[in-house]
Amino acid sequence: MNKVLSPSIFMVFACLFFTACIKDTNFDQAEDIALTPVIELDLIYFNLQANRFFDTINSTQILTVRDTTEIRFLDDSMLQESLKRAEFYFKFTNSIPRDFQVDFQFLSELNDTTYVTATNVAQGTIATPVITEFTENVEGEGILSLTQAHKVVVSVTIPSSNENLEGTLNLKSKTTYFLEY
């Protein structure tokens, strides 16, 4: 009885092997596969003390403070071709009793402006700092401009200042890049 059962089982498995998973397979679909990695990177951070907005030696207000950060990772040609969307997230914590205007200017290697964005930061107090969050999505034509940037200039502008002003303005930011290969 084992002799008759063994060839029958073998024949059933052979039929299943040759007909399973191959019948409706379309190998042309392999060209339509897209890898879509998402990359998150820290972008800019700072901790500005209120005294940065007043020159005690000359007793004058400093209404704008600027800082420049290089962003060389955007100069890779493969990244430029694959970048579909970028999302910038900025989180400000303000304990200075003043509102702020914050401008972000992305510059090329020759210092030409490639992309700009801005936000307002609400005033806070030392006892109750205020958190302001800002998200900037860049897609389409903006992506091409953004990938030409080699640095970003952050300008923080205060409407008025004096030598008794206290508190800090903190910024933490990150960028999320959405790629497609």
Buried (B, 14 or more C-beta within 10 A) or exposed (E): EEEEEEEEEEEEEEEEEEEEEEEEEEEEEEEEEEEEEEEEEEBBEBEBEBBBBBEEEEEEBEBEBEEEEEBEEBBEEEBBEBBEBBBBBBBBBBBBBBBBBBBBBBBBEEEEEBBEBEBEBEBBEEEEBBEBEBEBEBEEEBBEBBBBBBBBBBBBBBEEBEEEBEBBBBBBBBBBBBBEE
